[in-house]
Every structure is written in structure tokens, then in C-alpha cells.
């Protein structure tokens, strides 16, 4: 059973809850780092622990949420070993896994519909990293 870490601020809370229910319904173990309401909070307090969970091997992948997803992707990418891609449609989700071996994705609750978000998550989780010519780029990311 794959373990998925979730982290969000208040702007992504509703979308996190939708994705959490979808993941659990489909047999994933969800590790929810919060937040747990729409009360204003600072996203680094919830996104960083989710990203660290992936790096430590406590989670297999992570999904982080916010209003746009931009700040959340920035925080996640500050954690050494994380490759977080901001996704806005199924194609961006597939490519971030195929080419970048993204172990975390960011979604904007104000940018995508709930239906689109479910499709994005499914596309990302079902896609395999292609390796090959992409690996040398991944190696360079790890040196940055």
C-alpha cells in the first residue's frame, strides 16, 4: 500500500479533503500533516513536514496544496531530495513524473476544479518515471 503525505494551508484545505477521501477510497494510506480547517495559517508549517516525510521514507509520495500551489512547491523544493512539480492539468502531472521523477506535486485550490484535481493526482500516481536521457538532469538537480 502506497503512503501519501498531504500538507496544506487554509486556501488548499477543501481540495486536500477531497483528494484525501479519493486516495483513501482507492487504497492509499494517507498521512495528513494538516491544516485541518480554513483558519488562516502559514503553509510552510504544514508543507515542510509533509516533504520531510517523503525524504525520510515515511511516505512514498507527497501532495501539497495552497491557493495557487506556488508557495507550497517552493517550500517542498527547499527540502533536499524533493522534486516537487506544480500541476495544473493531467499532462503537466504526467510530464513531471515521466521527465522529472517528481516525488511531490503541488496543486492550487483556487486554480483547478475538484474534478480536475482528482484526474491530475490519478495521472501522476499512475505514471512511471522514464529515466534514460532524463536521469542526467535529475542528477544535476541533486547537485544544486
C-alpha positions in Angstrom: 0.0 0.0 0.0 1.5 3.3 -1.1 1.7 6.1 1.6 0.9 9.6 0.5 1.8 12.6 2.7 -0.5 15.6 2.5 0.1 19.2 3.6 -1.8 22.4 3.0 -2.6 25.9 4.2 -6.1 27.2 4.7 -6.6 28.0 1.0 -6.0 24.4 0.0 -7.8 22.8 2.8 -11.1 21.9 0.9 -9.2 20.5 -2.0 -6.9 18.5 0.4 -10.0 16.9 1.9 -11.4 15.9 -1.5 -8.1 14.4 -2.5 -7.7 12.7 0.8 -11.1 11.0 0.5 -10.3 9.9 -3.1 -6.9 8.5 -2.1 -8.3 6.5 0.9 -11.2 5.2 -1.3 -8.6 3.9 -3.7 -6.5 2.1 -1.2 -3.7 4.6 -0.4 -2.6 5.2 3.2 -2.8 9.0 3.8 -0.6 10.7 6.2 -2.2 14.1 6.8 0.1 16.9 8.1 -2.8 19.4 8.1 -4.0 22.1 8.3 -7.4 20.9 9.4 -9.6 24.0 8.8 -9.9 27.1 6.8 -8.5 29.2 9.6 -5.5 31.2 8.2 -2.2 29.6 8.7 1.3 29.7 7.2 1.8 27.0 4.6 5.5 26.2 5.4 4.3 24.8 8.8 2.4 22.0 7.0 4.2 21.6 3.7 7.7 21.1 5.1 6.7 18.2 7.4 4.9 16.5 4.5 8.0 16.9 2.3 10.3 15.7 5.1 8.1 12.6 5.4 8.8 11.7 1.8 12.6 12.2 2.2 12.7 10.1 5.4 10.8 7.3 3.7 7.8 7.6 6.0 5.7 8.4 2.9 6.2 7.2 -0.7 4.9 10.5 -2.3 3.5 13.8 -1.2 0.8 16.2 -2.4 0.8 19.8 -1.1 -2.0 22.3 -1.6 -2.5 26.1 -1.4 -4.3 28.8 -3.2 -2.1 28.7 -6.2 0.3 25.9 -5.2 3.3 28.1 -6.0 4.5 28.8 -2.5 3.9 25.2 -1.4 6.0 24.0 -4.3 8.8 26.4 -3.3 8.8 25.1 0.3 8.7 21.5 -0.7 11.6 22.0 -3.2 13.7 23.5 -0.4 13.9 20.1 1.2 16.9 18.2 -0.2 15.7 15.2 -2.1 12.3 16.6 -3.0 11.4 17.2 -6.6 8.0 18.9 -6.5 6.1 19.9 -9.6 3.3 22.4 -9.7 0.5 20.7 -11.7 -2.5 22.3 -13.4 -3.7 19.5 -15.7 -3.2 15.8 -16.4 -0.4 16.5 -19.0 1.6 18.5 -16.5 1.2 15.8 -14.0 2.4 13.0 -16.4 5.4 15.0 -17.5 6.5 15.9 -14.0 6.7 12.2 -13.2 7.9 10.9 -16.6 10.7 13.5 -17.0 11.4 14.9 -13.5 10.6 11.9 -11.3 8.6 14.2 -9.1 8.0 12.7 -5.7 5.7 15.5 -4.6 3.2 17.6 -6.5 1.6 20.9 -5.7 -2.0 21.8 -6.5 -3.7 25.2 -6.3 -7.2 25.0 -4.7 -8.0 28.3 -6.5 -6.6 27.2 -9.8 -8.1 23.8 -10.5 -11.5 22.2 -10.0 -12.0 19.3 -7.7 -12.7 17.0 -10.7 -9.6 18.2 -12.4 -7.5 17.8 -9.2 -8.6 14.1 -8.9 -7.6 13.5 -12.5 -4.3 15.2 -12.0 -3.5 13.1 -8.9 -4.5 9.9 -10.7 -2.4 10.7 -13.8 0.6 11.5 -11.6 0.3 8.4 -9.5 -0.2 6.1 -12.5 2.7 7.5 -14.5 6.2 5.9 -14.3 9.5 7.8 -14.5 11.1 7.2 -17.9 14.7 7.5 -16.8 17.1 7.4 -19.7 18.0 10.8 -21.0 16.2 12.4 -18.1 18.4 10.9 -15.4 21.4 13.2 -16.1 19.1 16.2 -15.4 17.9 14.7 -12.2 21.5 14.1 -11.2 22.2 17.8 -11.8 19.2 18.8 -9.7 20.6 16.8 -6.8 23.9 18.7 -7.0 22.2 22.1 -6.9 
